[in-house]
Amino acid sequence: MPESSASERVKAISNQLAPSLPPIVKVAPDGPRVAGKVVIITGANSPLGIGRASAHQYASNGAKAVYICDFDDTYLASHKAEINASYPDVDVHVRQFDAADEKAVKEVVDDALNRYGRLDVFFANAGVIGPNVLFTEADGEDFMETFRVNTLGPFLAAKYAAPAMRKTSPSKPTSSGSIILTASVAGIRSNAGATPYSASKAAVISLAQTMAFQLSGTAVRVNAICPGLIETGMTSIVFEAARARGTQGKIGQLNPLKRGGHADEIARVALFLGSDEASYVNGQAWAVDGGLSAGHPYVQNKLA
């Protein structure tokens, strides 16, 4: 028997004996990760911020439209021009409003629905540090203002985004969406922030958990991101002071990665949570903190 004929018979027998494999069920399309999606991001003004970095991630991954919103609009027009220059096919809308203003939040959601017939992602990222003092020195007004921005803002985002995400249109035939709330590692464990800030971020985590269950069956997901020490406009004073002292190498020394984080590292998690790749991630508090919240603080080699 010719050698080629024998090889073909062996191959045929092997194919018959090989188990039949079912197709892989793919939950997200290949290609751009958020193709055609309409996205709203609050807290997007800071040049060093998570909001700006996230807007770039969504734009570079095929979003149809990105709304960049902030109470401070100093840099929003510049951000819009920058994104338009790099991603001309993306509609970028600038909105200046207080993220805890219920009327304003409703208006930006309504605008997305009126323009595009859909809303896919709302990243409620706006926040403040609040009074950085001992709790005995913080007054009630400062405490409640911290909650107003950090907790009421995400609540209102979800309140209006969730019904909007359930609406369907020719470009979006079924209910679905992703609501992403910026919490903090300070909301997971103590000693990472002042009491008003930490309490407000713990409340945000609770919002994500309770809302996820109240939206059961809608395919609208709610998750919280819990950043660790990230260099942003809010934390720049820490990084700048360390550089001035020559101690920048000590930034983030309590986490296993031994460094602070970058806004883009949070933005990429926000992109994942907003994409269909995260379609089974719901009601979670995602710590992006270099591992800080994975253990208890201690000084290495000094356990006793």
VEXLO-710247 format. One record per residue (C-alpha): residue in three letters; x, y, z. Coordinates in nm, 4 decimals, always signed. Example, Ala and Ser with C-alpha at 12.3 -4.5 7.8 and 13.67 -1.06 7.14 Angstrom:
<fises>
<fise aa="ala" u="+1.2300" v="-0.4500" w="+0.7800"/>
<fise aa="ser" u="+1.3670" v="-0.1060" w="+0.7140"/>
</fises>
This chain:
<fises>
<fise aa="met" u="+0.0000" v="+0.0000" w="+0.0000"/>
<fise aa="pro" u="+0.1396" v="+0.3462" w="-0.0906"/>
<fise aa="glu" u="+0.2688" v="+0.5431" w="+0.2070"/>
<fise aa="ser" u="+0.0362" v="+0.8374" w="+0.1364"/>
<fise aa="ser" u="-0.2683" v="+0.6100" w="+0.1310"/>
<fise aa="ala" u="-0.1725" v="+0.4526" w="+0.4659"/>
<fise aa="ser" u="-0.1296" v="+0.7971" w="+0.6231"/>
<fise aa="glu" u="-0.4709" v="+0.9032" w="+0.5018"/>
<fise aa="arg" u="-0.6303" v="+0.5907" w="+0.6546"/>
<fise aa="val" u="-0.4581" v="+0.6523" w="+0.9890"/>
<fise aa="lys" u="-0.5761" v="+1.0128" w="+0.9819"/>
<fise aa="ala" u="-0.9323" v="+0.9077" w="+0.8992"/>
<fise aa="ile" u="-0.9373" v="+0.6531" w="+1.1845"/>
<fise aa="ser" u="-0.7969" v="+0.9141" w="+1.4244"/>
<fise aa="asn" u="-1.0687" v="+1.1582" w="+1.3239"/>
<fise aa="gln" u="-1.3331" v="+0.8944" w="+1.3920"/>
<fise aa="leu" u="-1.1910" v="+0.8161" w="+1.7361"/>
<fise aa="ala" u="-1.1457" v="+1.1822" w="+1.8385"/>
<fise aa="pro" u="-1.4255" v="+1.3104" w="+2.0625"/>
<fise aa="ser" u="-1.6672" v="+1.5565" w="+1.9125"/>
<fise aa="leu" u="-1.6317" v="+1.9005" w="+2.0772"/>
<fise aa="pro" u="-1.9256" v="+2.1345" w="+2.1223"/>
<fise aa="pro" u="-1.8845" v="+2.4913" w="+1.9988"/>
<fise aa="ile" u="-1.7682" v="+2.7509" w="+2.2493"/>
<fise aa="val" u="-2.0513" v="+2.9821" w="+2.3485"/>
<fise aa="lys" u="-1.9114" v="+3.3303" w="+2.2986"/>
<fise aa="val" u="-2.0776" v="+3.6071" w="+2.4986"/>
<fise aa="ala" u="-1.8971" v="+3.8986" w="+2.3348"/>
<fise aa="pro" u="-1.8078" v="+3.9676" w="+1.9733"/>
<fise aa="asp" u="-1.4531" v="+3.9688" w="+1.8451"/>
<fise aa="gly" u="-1.3188" v="+4.3123" w="+1.7587"/>
<fise aa="pro" u="-1.3799" v="+4.6425" w="+1.9398"/>
<fise aa="arg" u="-1.4872" v="+4.5707" w="+2.2956"/>
<fise aa="val" u="-1.7718" v="+4.8233" w="+2.3228"/>
<fise aa="ala" u="-1.8648" v="+4.8700" w="+1.9589"/>
<fise aa="gly" u="-2.1716" v="+5.0891" w="+1.9139"/>
<fise aa="lys" u="-2.2285" v="+5.1512" w="+2.2833"/>
<fise aa="val" u="-2.3406" v="+5.4823" w="+2.4345"/>
<fise aa="val" u="-2.1486" v="+5.5752" w="+2.7489"/>
<fise aa="ile" u="-2.1866" v="+5.8415" w="+3.0204"/>
<fise aa="ile" u="-1.8944" v="+5.9175" w="+3.2529"/>
<fise aa="thr" u="-1.9038" v="+6.1601" w="+3.5448"/>
<fise aa="gly" u="-1.5967" v="+6.2994" w="+3.7171"/>
<fise aa="ala" u="-1.4189" v="+6.3347" w="+3.3828"/>
<fise aa="asn" u="-1.2543" v="+6.6768" w="+3.4110"/>
<fise aa="ser" u="-0.9233" v="+6.6075" w="+3.5874"/>
<fise aa="pro" u="-0.6277" v="+6.5675" w="+3.3467"/>
<fise aa="leu" u="-0.4902" v="+6.2957" w="+3.5775"/>
<fise aa="gly" u="-0.8262" v="+6.1411" w="+3.6533"/>
<fise aa="ile" u="-0.9885" v="+5.8025" w="+3.6129"/>
<fise aa="gly" u="-1.2782" v="+5.9612" w="+3.4214"/>
<fise aa="arg" u="-1.0588" v="+6.1039" w="+3.1484"/>
<fise aa="ala" u="-0.8613" v="+5.7788" w="+3.1151"/>
<fise aa="ser" u="-1.1861" v="+5.5812" w="+3.0948"/>
<fise aa="ala" u="-1.3271" v="+5.8073" w="+2.8237"/>
<fise aa="his" u="-1.0190" v="+5.7310" w="+2.6137"/>
<fise aa="gln" u="-1.0534" v="+5.3575" w="+2.6727"/>
<fise aa="tyr" u="-1.4184" v="+5.3560" w="+2.5641"/>
<fise aa="ala" u="-1.3468" v="+5.5757" w="+2.2622"/>
<fise aa="ser" u="-1.0555" v="+5.3603" w="+2.1489"/>
<fise aa="asn" u="-1.2668" v="+5.0458" w="+2.1794"/>
<fise aa="gly" u="-1.5487" v="+5.1418" w="+1.9474"/>
<fise aa="ala" u="-1.8033" v="+5.3348" w="+2.1547"/>
<fise aa="lys" u="-2.0610" v="+5.5192" w="+1.9453"/>
<fise aa="ala" u="-2.0857" v="+5.8102" w="+2.1888"/>
<fise aa="val" u="-1.9138" v="+5.9160" w="+2.5103"/>
<fise aa="tyr" u="-2.0545" v="+6.1826" w="+2.7423"/>
<fise aa="ile" u="-1.7817" v="+6.3402" w="+2.9576"/>
<fise aa="cys" u="-1.9337" v="+6.5188" w="+3.2558"/>
<fise aa="asp" u="-1.8090" v="+6.7109" w="+3.5582"/>
<fise aa="phe" u="-1.9004" v="+6.9912" w="+3.7962"/>
<fise aa="asp" u="-1.5728" v="+7.1589" w="+3.6967"/>
<fise aa="asp" u="-1.5516" v="+7.2037" w="+3.3187"/>
<fise aa="thr" u="-1.2024" v="+7.3575" w="+3.3053"/>
<fise aa="tyr" u="-1.0589" v="+7.0808" w="+3.0882"/>
<fise aa="leu" u="-1.3667" v="+6.9139" w="+2.9384"/>
<fise aa="ala" u="-1.3449" v="+7.0967" w="+2.6041"/>
<fise aa="ser" u="-0.9767" v="+7.0050" w="+2.5782"/>
<fise aa="his" u="-1.0570" v="+6.6413" w="+2.6527"/>
<fise aa="lys" u="-1.3249" v="+6.6440" w="+2.3834"/>
<fise aa="ala" u="-1.0836" v="+6.7896" w="+2.1267"/>
<fise aa="glu" u="-0.8200" v="+6.5327" w="+2.2192"/>
<fise aa="ile" u="-1.0589" v="+6.2381" w="+2.1847"/>
<fise aa="asn" u="-1.2056" v="+6.3726" w="+1.8595"/>
<fise aa="ala" u="-0.8562" v="+6.4056" w="+1.7139"/>
<fise aa="ser" u="-0.7660" v="+6.0453" w="+1.7997"/>
<fise aa="tyr" u="-1.1057" v="+5.8828" w="+1.7409"/>
<fise aa="pro" u="-1.3023" v="+6.0955" w="+1.4919"/>
<fise aa="asp" u="-1.5837" v="+5.8419" w="+1.4587"/>
<fise aa="val" u="-1.6819" v="+5.8780" w="+1.8250"/>
<fise aa="asp" u="-1.9435" v="+6.1357" w="+1.9255"/>
<fise aa="val" u="-1.8125" v="+6.3197" w="+2.2313"/>
<fise aa="his" u="-2.0549" v="+6.5299" w="+2.4342"/>
<fise aa="val" u="-1.9471" v="+6.7687" w="+2.7110"/>
<fise aa="arg" u="-2.1803" v="+6.8255" w="+3.0051"/>
<fise aa="gln" u="-2.1121" v="+7.0514" w="+3.3034"/>
<fise aa="phe" u="-2.3257" v="+6.9617" w="+3.6073"/>
<fise aa="asp" u="-2.3192" v="+6.8465" w="+3.9669"/>
<fise aa="ala" u="-2.3310" v="+6.4657" w="+3.9703"/>
<fise aa="ala" u="-2.5628" v="+6.4835" w="+4.2721"/>
<fise aa="asp" u="-2.8122" v="+6.7122" w="+4.0970"/>
<fise aa="glu" u="-3.1085" v="+6.4876" w="+4.0202"/>
<fise aa="lys" u="-3.2497" v="+6.7055" w="+3.7435"/>
<fise aa="ala" u="-2.9133" v="+6.7260" w="+3.5668"/>
<fise aa="val" u="-2.8537" v="+6.3515" w="+3.5874"/>
<fise aa="lys" u="-3.1957" v="+6.2817" w="+3.4397"/>
<fise aa="glu" u="-3.1321" v="+6.5320" w="+3.1595"/>
<fise aa="val" u="-2.8056" v="+6.3729" w="+3.0457"/>
<fise aa="val" u="-2.9664" v="+6.0276" w="+3.0440"/>
<fise aa="asp" u="-3.2661" v="+6.1609" w="+2.8503"/>
<fise aa="asp" u="-3.0334" v="+6.3249" w="+2.6002"/>
<fise aa="ala" u="-2.8616" v="+5.9942" w="+2.5301"/>
<fise aa="leu" u="-3.1955" v="+5.8225" w="+2.4749"/>
<fise aa="asn" u="-3.3277" v="+6.1011" w="+2.2518"/>
<fise aa="arg" u="-3.0143" v="+6.1088" w="+2.0373"/>
<fise aa="tyr" u="-2.9303" v="+5.7406" w="+2.0120"/>
<fise aa="gly" u="-3.2297" v="+5.5444" w="+2.1373"/>
<fise aa="arg" u="-3.0105" v="+5.3635" w="+2.3873"/>
<fise aa="leu" u="-2.7848" v="+5.3852" w="+2.6905"/>
<fise aa="asp" u="-2.5338" v="+5.1091" w="+2.7580"/>
<fise aa="val" u="-2.2885" v="+5.2264" w="+3.0227"/>
<fise aa="phe" u="-2.3073" v="+5.4799" w="+3.3050"/>
<fise aa="phe" u="-1.9792" v="+5.5161" w="+3.4939"/>
<fise aa="ala" u="-2.0614" v="+5.7166" w="+3.8072"/>
<fise aa="asn" u="-1.7075" v="+5.8199" w="+3.8879"/>
<fise aa="ala" u="-1.7452" v="+6.1669" w="+4.0433"/>
<fise aa="gly" u="-1.6287" v="+6.1968" w="+4.4022"/>
<fise aa="val" u="-1.4635" v="+6.4100" w="+4.6693"/>
<fise aa="ile" u="-1.2228" v="+6.3362" w="+4.9537"/>
<fise aa="gly" u="-1.4211" v="+6.5264" w="+5.2137"/>
<fise aa="pro" u="-1.2724" v="+6.6456" w="+5.5433"/>
<fise aa="asn" u="-0.9349" v="+6.4794" w="+5.6009"/>
<fise aa="val" u="-0.9497" v="+6.5035" w="+5.9800"/>
<fise aa="leu" u="-1.0293" v="+6.2848" w="+6.2779"/>
<fise aa="phe" u="-1.3992" v="+6.2029" w="+6.2938"/>
<fise aa="thr" u="-1.4259" v="+6.3984" w="+6.6185"/>
<fise aa="glu" u="-1.3188" v="+6.7110" w="+6.4287"/>
<fise aa="ala" u="-1.5501" v="+6.6700" w="+6.1282"/>
<fise aa="asp" u="-1.8780" v="+6.8577" w="+6.1418"/>
<fise aa="gly" u="-2.2136" v="+6.7287" w="+6.0263"/>
<fise aa="glu" u="-2.2309" v="+6.9503" w="+5.7185"/>
<fise aa="asp" u="-1.8965" v="+6.8275" w="+5.5843"/>
<fise aa="phe" u="-1.9960" v="+6.4682" w="+5.6580"/>
<fise aa="met" u="-2.3232" v="+6.4993" w="+5.4677"/>
<fise aa="glu" u="-2.1629" v="+6.6866" w="+5.1775"/>
<fise aa="thr" u="-1.9217" v="+6.3963" w="+5.1342"/>
<fise aa="phe" u="-2.2171" v="+6.1597" w="+5.1207"/>
<fise aa="arg" u="-2.4072" v="+6.3888" w="+4.8860"/>
<fise aa="val" u="-2.1389" v="+6.3718" w="+4.6199"/>
<fise aa="asn" u="-1.9925" v="+6.0258" w="+4.6784"/>
<fise aa="thr" u="-2.3100" v="+5.8298" w="+4.7504"/>
<fise aa="leu" u="-2.6117" v="+6.0279" w="+4.6321"/>
<fise aa="gly" u="-2.4388" v="+6.0858" w="+4.2964"/>
<fise aa="pro" u="-2.4001" v="+5.7128" w="+4.2184"/>
<fise aa="phe" u="-2.7522" v="+5.6485" w="+4.3480"/>
<fise aa="leu" u="-2.8995" v="+5.9030" w="+4.1061"/>
<fise aa="ala" u="-2.6880" v="+5.7686" w="+3.8197"/>
<fise aa="ala" u="-2.8298" v="+5.4225" w="+3.8740"/>
<fise aa="lys" u="-3.1834" v="+5.5498" w="+3.9358"/>
<fise aa="tyr" u="-3.2040" v="+5.7012" w="+3.5881"/>
<fise aa="ala" u="-2.9606" v="+5.4798" w="+3.3986"/>
<fise aa="ala" u="-3.1288" v="+5.1506" w="+3.4862"/>
<fise aa="pro" u="-3.4685" v="+5.2275" w="+3.3257"/>
<fise aa="ala" u="-3.2920" v="+5.3824" w="+3.0255"/>
<fise aa="met" u="-3.0833" v="+5.0687" w="+2.9745"/>
<fise aa="arg" u="-3.3971" v="+4.8578" w="+2.9682"/>
<fise aa="lys" u="-3.5354" v="+5.0508" w="+2.6710"/>
<fise aa="thr" u="-3.4913" v="+4.8863" w="+2.3336"/>
<fise aa="ser" u="-3.4419" v="+5.0245" w="+1.9842"/>
<fise aa="pro" u="-3.3496" v="+4.8963" w="+1.6369"/>
<fise aa="ser" u="-2.9816" v="+4.9149" w="+1.7347"/>
<fise aa="lys" u="-3.0447" v="+4.7534" w="+2.0745"/>
<fise aa="pro" u="-3.3182" v="+4.4907" w="+2.0535"/>
<fise aa="thr" u="-3.2907" v="+4.3626" w="+2.4129"/>
<fise aa="ser" u="-3.2595" v="+4.5123" w="+2.7597"/>
<fise aa="ser" u="-2.9006" v="+4.5313" w="+2.8880"/>
<fise aa="gly" u="-2.6471" v="+4.7664" w="+3.0387"/>
<fise aa="ser" u="-2.3683" v="+4.8224" w="+3.2859"/>
<fise aa="ile" u="-2.3765" v="+5.0676" w="+3.5766"/>
<fise aa="ile" u="-2.0325" v="+5.1183" w="+3.7285"/>
<fise aa="leu" u="-1.9907" v="+5.3012" w="+4.0585"/>
<fise aa="thr" u="-1.6589" v="+5.4296" w="+4.1878"/>
<fise aa="ala" u="-1.6161" v="+5.3196" w="+4.5482"/>
<fise aa="ser" u="-1.2744" v="+5.2777" w="+4.7113"/>
<fise aa="val" u="-1.0537" v="+5.0325" w="+4.8931"/>
<fise aa="ala" u="-1.1388" v="+5.2590" w="+5.1897"/>
<fise aa="gly" u="-1.4956" v="+5.1291" w="+5.1631"/>
<fise aa="ile" u="-1.3784" v="+4.7693" w="+5.2027"/>
<fise aa="arg" u="-1.1533" v="+4.8021" w="+5.5072"/>
<fise aa="ser" u="-1.0576" v="+5.0765" w="+5.7475"/>
<fise aa="asn" u="-0.7383" v="+5.2809" w="+5.7626"/>
<fise aa="ala" u="-0.7369" v="+5.3844" w="+5.3976"/>
<fise aa="gly" u="-0.9252" v="+5.7115" w="+5.4311"/>
<fise aa="ala" u="-1.1011" v="+5.9497" w="+5.6682"/>
<fise aa="thr" u="-1.4275" v="+5.8383" w="+5.8285"/>
<fise aa="pro" u="-1.6749" v="+6.0386" w="+5.6116"/>
<fise aa="tyr" u="-1.4988" v="+5.9306" w="+5.2904"/>
<fise aa="ser" u="-1.4693" v="+5.5668" w="+5.3955"/>
<fise aa="ala" u="-1.8308" v="+5.5489" w="+5.5085"/>
<fise aa="ser" u="-1.9554" v="+5.7059" w="+5.1846"/>
<fise aa="lys" u="-1.7602" v="+5.4546" w="+4.9766"/>
<fise aa="ala" u="-1.8799" v="+5.1594" w="+5.1851"/>
<fise aa="ala" u="-2.2314" v="+5.2813" w="+5.1080"/>
<fise aa="val" u="-2.1508" v="+5.2800" w="+4.7365"/>
<fise aa="ile" u="-2.0542" v="+4.9135" w="+4.7590"/>
<fise aa="ser" u="-2.3871" v="+4.8423" w="+4.9263"/>
<fise aa="leu" u="-2.5668" v="+5.0294" w="+4.6474"/>
<fise aa="ala" u="-2.4069" v="+4.8045" w="+4.3860"/>
<fise aa="gln" u="-2.5023" v="+4.4909" w="+4.5759"/>
<fise aa="thr" u="-2.8633" v="+4.5821" w="+4.6524"/>
<fise aa="met" u="-2.9354" v="+4.7344" w="+4.3120"/>
<fise aa="ala" u="-2.7993" v="+4.4296" w="+4.1304"/>
<fise aa="phe" u="-3.0644" v="+4.2139" w="+4.2973"/>
<fise aa="gln" u="-3.3420" v="+4.4662" w="+4.2450"/>
<fise aa="leu" u="-3.2610" v="+4.4613" w="+3.8728"/>
<fise aa="ser" u="-3.2863" v="+4.0822" w="+3.8536"/>
<fise aa="gly" u="-3.3856" v="+3.9553" w="+3.5118"/>
<fise aa="thr" u="-3.3224" v="+4.2829" w="+3.3288"/>
<fise aa="ala" u="-2.9631" v="+4.2116" w="+3.2138"/>
<fise aa="val" u="-2.8679" v="+4.5480" w="+3.3651"/>
<fise aa="arg" u="-2.5611" v="+4.4915" w="+3.5825"/>
<fise aa="val" u="-2.4303" v="+4.7044" w="+3.8701"/>
<fise aa="asn" u="-2.0735" v="+4.6821" w="+3.9990"/>
<fise aa="ala" u="-1.8425" v="+4.8950" w="+4.2103"/>
<fise aa="ile" u="-1.4744" v="+4.9603" w="+4.1430"/>
<fise aa="cys" u="-1.2595" v="+5.0039" w="+4.4546"/>
<fise aa="pro" u="-0.9346" v="+5.1797" w="+4.3610"/>
<fise aa="gly" u="-0.6389" v="+5.1829" w="+4.5935"/>
<fise aa="leu" u="-0.3838" v="+5.4646" w="+4.5931"/>
<fise aa="ile" u="-0.4043" v="+5.5993" w="+4.2369"/>
<fise aa="glu" u="-0.2340" v="+5.9154" w="+4.1144"/>
<fise aa="thr" u="-0.5217" v="+6.1432" w="+4.0184"/>
<fise aa="gly" u="-0.6059" v="+6.5085" w="+4.0655"/>
<fise aa="met" u="-0.7636" v="+6.4150" w="+4.3995"/>
<fise aa="thr" u="-0.4511" v="+6.2424" w="+4.5331"/>
<fise aa="ser" u="-0.1853" v="+6.4470" w="+4.3524"/>
<fise aa="ile" u="-0.0882" v="+6.6263" w="+4.6731"/>
<fise aa="val" u="+0.0329" v="+6.2944" w="+4.8176"/>
<fise aa="phe" u="+0.2442" v="+6.2110" w="+4.5150"/>
<fise aa="glu" u="+0.3816" v="+6.5631" w="+4.4749"/>
<fise aa="ala" u="+0.4791" v="+6.5836" w="+4.8418"/>
<fise aa="ala" u="+0.6578" v="+6.2489" w="+4.8203"/>
<fise aa="arg" u="+0.8502" v="+6.3585" w="+4.5123"/>
<fise aa="ala" u="+0.9467" v="+6.6826" w="+4.6830"/>
<fise aa="arg" u="+1.0849" v="+6.4841" w="+4.9778"/>
<fise aa="gly" u="+1.2498" v="+6.2251" w="+4.7565"/>
<fise aa="thr" u="+1.0371" v="+5.9492" w="+4.9080"/>
<fise aa="gln" u="+0.8287" v="+5.8595" w="+4.6029"/>
<fise aa="gly" u="+0.9637" v="+5.5054" w="+4.6260"/>
<fise aa="lys" u="+0.7623" v="+5.4582" w="+4.9433"/>
<fise aa="ile" u="+0.4279" v="+5.5339" w="+4.7774"/>
<fise aa="gly" u="+0.2127" v="+5.2221" w="+4.7904"/>
<fise aa="gln" u="+0.4641" v="+5.0379" w="+5.0081"/>
<fise aa="leu" u="+0.1890" v="+4.8596" w="+5.2038"/>
<fise aa="asn" u="+0.0525" v="+4.6736" w="+4.8992"/>
<fise aa="pro" u="+0.2251" v="+4.3673" w="+4.7489"/>
<fise aa="leu" u="+0.3069" v="+4.5495" w="+4.4246"/>
<fise aa="lys" u="+0.4912" v="+4.8170" w="+4.6255"/>
<fise aa="arg" u="+0.3691" v="+5.1082" w="+4.4164"/>
<fise aa="gly" u="+0.0844" v="+5.3441" w="+4.3547"/>
<fise aa="gly" u="-0.1486" v="+5.2915" w="+4.0616"/>
<fise aa="his" u="-0.2240" v="+5.4755" w="+3.7381"/>
<fise aa="ala" u="-0.5634" v="+5.6037" w="+3.6270"/>
<fise aa="asp" u="-0.5407" v="+5.3875" w="+3.3149"/>
<fise aa="glu" u="-0.5229" v="+5.0752" w="+3.5326"/>
<fise aa="ile" u="-0.8635" v="+5.1620" w="+3.6760"/>
<fise aa="ala" u="-0.9973" v="+5.2696" w="+3.3373"/>
<fise aa="arg" u="-0.9219" v="+4.9300" w="+3.1862"/>
<fise aa="val" u="-1.1251" v="+4.7605" w="+3.4579"/>
<fise aa="ala" u="-1.4072" v="+5.0079" w="+3.3932"/>
<fise aa="leu" u="-1.3865" v="+4.9214" w="+3.0227"/>
<fise aa="phe" u="-1.4112" v="+4.5499" w="+3.0984"/>
<fise aa="leu" u="-1.7092" v="+4.5980" w="+3.3297"/>
<fise aa="gly" u="-1.8840" v="+4.8072" w="+3.0654"/>
<fise aa="ser" u="-1.8246" v="+4.5512" w="+2.7914"/>
<fise aa="asp" u="-2.0152" v="+4.2327" w="+2.7120"/>
<fise aa="glu" u="-1.7038" v="+4.0436" w="+2.8231"/>
<fise aa="ala" u="-1.8228" v="+4.1090" w="+3.1796"/>
<fise aa="ser" u="-2.1773" v="+3.9896" w="+3.1108"/>
<fise aa="tyr" u="-2.1703" v="+3.7532" w="+3.4126"/>
<fise aa="val" u="-2.0118" v="+4.0007" w="+3.6559"/>
<fise aa="asn" u="-2.2782" v="+4.1595" w="+3.8726"/>
<fise aa="gly" u="-2.3152" v="+4.3023" w="+4.2219"/>
<fise aa="gln" u="-1.9425" v="+4.2964" w="+4.2868"/>
<fise aa="ala" u="-1.6894" v="+4.5277" w="+4.4512"/>
<fise aa="trp" u="-1.3748" v="+4.5026" w="+4.2403"/>
<fise aa="ala" u="-1.0637" v="+4.6016" w="+4.4336"/>
<fise aa="val" u="-0.7965" v="+4.7449" w="+4.2033"/>
<fise aa="asp" u="-0.5445" v="+4.8285" w="+4.4720"/>
<fise aa="gly" u="-0.2208" v="+4.6412" w="+4.4098"/>
<fise aa="gly" u="-0.3369" v="+4.3768" w="+4.6569"/>
<fise aa="leu" u="-0.3693" v="+4.6090" w="+4.9577"/>
<fise aa="ser" u="-0.7115" v="+4.4803" w="+5.0620"/>
<fise aa="ala" u="-0.6042" v="+4.1161" w="+5.0300"/>
<fise aa="gly" u="-0.4452" v="+4.1119" w="+5.3749"/>
<fise aa="his" u="-0.3841" v="+4.2929" w="+5.6991"/>
<fise aa="pro" u="-0.1275" v="+4.5739" w="+5.7186"/>
<fise aa="tyr" u="+0.2083" v="+4.4747" w="+5.8630"/>
<fise aa="val" u="+0.5741" v="+4.5652" w="+5.8346"/>
<fise aa="gln" u="+0.7664" v="+4.2966" w="+5.6439"/>
<fise aa="asn" u="+1.0172" v="+4.0964" w="+5.8483"/>
<fise aa="lys" u="+0.8737" v="+4.2421" w="+6.1692"/>
<fise aa="leu" u="+0.5977" v="+4.0021" w="+6.2632"/>
<fise aa="ala" u="+0.7029" v="+3.9879" w="+6.6289"/>
</fises>
